Amino acid sequence: MKKIMFLLAVVAVALSCHAQERKYSTFYYQRATLFEELPVTSSDIIFLGNSITNGAEWAELFGNPNVKNRGISGDICMGVYDRLDAILKGKPAKIFLLVGINDVNRGASADTIVSRIGMIVDKIKECSPETELYMQSVLPVTDHYKMFEGHTSRWQMIPEINAGLERLAKDENVKYIDLYSHFVDPATGKMNPDYTNDGLHLLGKGYMKWVGIVKPYVEE
């Protein structure tokens, strides 16, 4: 009887996790659809990424009305890949890509993350070859951000991911923007507290630092 009860408990936990995953997935794509409904044109400069840059006042920060955010908080590599069609139909002038950190939280290896980003790069180049593509290095989620223990326990792998992304950018002839060296304290490998109060999201001074790094690429 105890064995049967244990097996039933295991099944119940598995079903609960599956239901939560399905609920998360549905919510994710509902939010993503809101962005897809906004038109993209050939003069637009599109940012695709995760919540590190989510919430910025894009046009105001860059002083350019063509700069638009089409990323969402919680973006994962394959989520971005699955949503690319609607964006690429508009043949945007530029795409700035910043994904990978949420795949860390989901347990993906560095090689897997780089491979998934490679799929995104290939799809953009195939479907909209006139679009200029820029890849941004991943920033670590550090111990300050206690909500996501999967992030905080694996931030040490971020340099390995960035090394893979830099190789990918070179192989694909894509411009690579090194954010990591500007935001991370080399002594600790963690986000400089001047730029974030939770180890993940850029706030205030951090946003302006990010804009200063990326703006020359937006304007070139």
ABEGO torsion letter per residue (X at the ends): XAAAAAAAAAAAAAAAAAAAAAAAAAAAAAAAAAAAABBBBAABBBBBBBAAABGBBAAAAAGBAABBBABBBGBBAAAAAAAAAAAAAAGBABBBBBBGAAAAAAGBBAAAAAAAAAAAAAAAAAABAABBBBBBBBBBBBAABAABAAAAAAAAAAAAAAAAAAAAAAAAGBBBBBAAAAABBAAAGBBBAAABAAGABBBEAAAAAAAAAAAAAAAX
